[in-house]
């Protein structure tokens, strides 16, 4: 992909980066500073700040972390896209679970990259999304393809899996959800089957890795 040039009079791509880690923001600032067709216009350390900065600066591209204090990247994406339907957002995260990826894309993100990505991939993704295309990292594309035909857990099963991951017994889960132990056992059996898990601990691990639940 040929990089754009600002020498022809076009304006540089204006970027907002939202991440609670200062080192990540600094690294992106340095990278963007080396690109003739990009400029960093604002930074934010949580979702609420990201919304405020976007209102103030109206960037062309927002680079959004998902896990941030006060307000998550997911909630910020939903809020931003509700207020600014044309906002272009690229998720930049350490999480590559297929459920997380789908959730971000459904919320309105047009790109999904891992923080371990090469600098070249990041700047090319910024240009692609700015041009109106969607872009996923190879890892994200693989995760989506890997689980495309999987049976999704129901909301009720996700509630049970969340409590399983927290170390609750079937009886404790039944009491907390006001259902019978037999119902819990049935849902756990279905969860193990859908996730291809060997046991409850394995199911919880898979659930976290894929972004179905959070610990």
Secondary structure as the mmCIF struct_conf table of DSSP 4:
data_model
#
loop_
_struct_conf.conf_type_id
_struct_conf.id
_struct_conf.beg_label_comp_id
_struct_conf.beg_label_asym_id
_struct_conf.beg_label_seq_id
_struct_conf.end_label_comp_id
_struct_conf.end_label_asym_id
_struct_conf.end_label_seq_id
HELX_LH_PP_P HELX_LH_PP_P1 UNK A 2 UNK A 4
BEND BEND1 UNK A 6 UNK A 6
TURN_TY1_P TURN_TY1_P1 UNK A 7 UNK A 8
BEND BEND2 UNK A 9 UNK A 9
HELX_LH_PP_P HELX_LH_PP_P2 UNK A 10 UNK A 12
STRN STRN1 UNK A 13 UNK A 18
BEND BEND3 UNK A 20 UNK A 20
HELX_RH_AL_P HELX_RH_AL_P1 UNK A 22 UNK A 33
TURN_TY1_P TURN_TY1_P2 UNK A 34 UNK A 34
TURN_TY1_P TURN_TY1_P3 UNK A 36 UNK A 37
STRN STRN2 UNK A 38 UNK A 44
BEND BEND4 UNK A 45 UNK A 46
HELX_RH_AL_P HELX_RH_AL_P2 UNK A 47 UNK A 57
BEND BEND5 UNK A 60 UNK A 60
STRN STRN3 UNK A 61 UNK A 64
BEND BEND6 UNK A 66 UNK A 67
BEND BEND7 UNK A 69 UNK A 71
HELX_RH_AL_P HELX_RH_AL_P3 UNK A 73 UNK A 83
TURN_TY1_P TURN_TY1_P4 UNK A 85 UNK A 86
STRN STRN4 UNK A 89 UNK A 93
BEND BEND8 UNK A 94 UNK A 94
HELX_RH_AL_P HELX_RH_AL_P4 UNK A 98 UNK A 107
TURN_TY1_P TURN_TY1_P5 UNK A 108 UNK A 108
BEND BEND9 UNK A 110 UNK A 110
STRN STRN5 UNK A 111 UNK A 114
TURN_TY1_P TURN_TY1_P6 UNK A 115 UNK A 116
BEND BEND10 UNK A 117 UNK A 117
HELX_RH_AL_P HELX_RH_AL_P5 UNK A 119 UNK A 130
TURN_TY1_P TURN_TY1_P7 UNK A 131 UNK A 132
STRN STRN6 UNK A 135 UNK A 136
HELX_RH_AL_P HELX_RH_AL_P6 UNK A 138 UNK A 146
TURN_TY1_P TURN_TY1_P8 UNK A 147 UNK A 149
BEND BEND11 UNK A 150 UNK A 150
HELX_LH_PP_P HELX_LH_PP_P3 UNK A 151 UNK A 154
HELX_RH_AL_P HELX_RH_AL_P7 UNK A 155 UNK A 165
TURN_TY1_P TURN_TY1_P9 UNK A 166 UNK A 167
HELX_RH_AL_P HELX_RH_AL_P8 UNK A 170 UNK A 177
TURN_TY1_P TURN_TY1_P10 UNK A 178 UNK A 178
HELX_RH_AL_P HELX_RH_AL_P9 UNK A 181 UNK A 195
TURN_TY1_P TURN_TY1_P11 UNK A 196 UNK A 196
BEND BEND12 UNK A 198 UNK A 199
HELX_RH_AL_P HELX_RH_AL_P10 UNK A 200 UNK A 209
TURN_TY1_P TURN_TY1_P12 UNK A 210 UNK A 211
BEND BEND13 UNK A 212 UNK A 212
#
